[in-house]
């Protein structure tokens, strides 16, 4: 099952983090943009190609020390279909380097439509008899508001193609509590959705105790992370909100189990824009990203037990 | 404000329905597929071009009698970036024919990422000083699980570019109640989200009493439709689930106000596949779609007062 492959990569790299590739054009060094704009004009084509170059160079510098990347679909869609082509190319390139790819799309729908999303992002598409892979990520973030009808079409693809999903449970943003913290009986909405994840996962258990149904729980809520870790023993966590959004390493450690496993922590802007913070030569952006990845990893594992299977 | 334009189109056509363009390759007549596969191979390129031809011919036959189309993003993403290019082309073509376009993407995220989705689907993208339109729909479906942080970035685009959103409130599927019907105090989850829509909408009211923040409420739950219509007087409804999913015209009438306004009912498969049901020549598919659109309209308006502003 999918998160088995991720877990194995985490153990090998001793690094439970994922680099979010959410490449606003602002983040791309000037020299790359100038080159692409000169060739393709100040167009989506030019922007999308600049972003692909940026992503590729970051992947080249980090693939040996980070288990996974997490491209955020919104930042590709905003550059039109050309941007979406860059998403596909980025996923393919990261996979060619052996990385695990989590497409952050927060997709959600029902029945046949959710099957279409599953085919698009995790599985294969039928072309009247032949099949082809559209985006082919290893995992996809999804929203569980629609209940089982929105999740079960994904589980089949997870089983068939060895993939996983992360369901939004307790998100990292300030207003996440408006709905997620409300009480249903004596249980919060997020805990209710968390329970559903645990249940959905029963159909797709992996060999290391985690199912193919993970959960998104924000770094900015360490108490809820600890609560969910305890309540959802088979649910692997994707933890956004470390760094830029204010989540600290001690806090995120609450999302891990006694083997230093069970979670992966995302950082996007701090890695992509490390060269800006360092104020180094912009041509050194990928090496700066590597330095930030190492800093982040050291920070986080300093609060964890040694990462190893029992 | 956005739904003003939609309301005006509904009054003009006397038709409160929207045609969902969710084009699985299965729905596309053989003669179109054969032609495109012959030219481009059995590839995403071939499939995406076949789907565009299919969509275009349906739009040509219905644009004078239907106010809006609703392309479902999943069915384009499953054909890769080539499919997503067909989504962009379909939206542009429908707009060129004067139709209102609702992209059914159920997007959701927070802060800067939601701004990226807003730019992608409703607004414009900054290309280092110049701006360009990526997908440019008139409205987008969204998921409100993340609270205000996931909605407010859209409201700015709604105001600036005269666009709208539809937030998932009570979805049409069987399992929608697993979370949405649970009680928070004495109020269901869906009613709680509905109340948020009404509140978010205060910032973006249109001239006909409806705001830019609409809600998705399924045709399959007429009681809840009636309840929400009463509770959310400024919230325009998008009603899926008519026909194929089992919602009837009498039921969907509960979502409308005393002027026959306040809602738009979607039908996808029944229109796209009308030629299969009729068992007519497949080359007659677009005319069969038009016949189904007229049948659906007559069915629905037979339960409504005359559609007119007070």
Interface residues (C-beta under 8 A of the other chain):
Chain A: X22 X24 X25 X33 X37 X42 X43 X44 X46 X47 X72 X74 X75 X77 X78 X79 X80 X81 X82 X83 X84 X85 X87 X88 X106 X107 X108 X109 X110 X111 X112 X113 X114 X116 X117 X119 X120 X121 X125 X126 X127 X128 X129 X130 X132 X134 X135 X143 X144 X145 X146 X147 X148 X149 X150 X168 X171 X172 X173 X174 X175 X176 X177 X178 X179 X180 X182 X183 X184 X185 X189 X192 X193 X196
Chain B: X22 X24 X25 X33 X37 X42 X43 X44 X46 X47 X72 X74 X75 X77 X78 X79 X80 X81 X82 X83 X84 X85 X87 X88 X106 X107 X108 X109 X110 X111 X112 X113 X114 X116 X117 X119 X120 X121 X125 X126 X127 X128 X129 X130 X132 X134 X135 X143 X144 X145 X146 X147 X148 X149 X150 X168 X171 X172 X173 X174 X175 X176 X177 X178 X179 X180 X182 X183 X184 X185 X189 X192 X193 X196
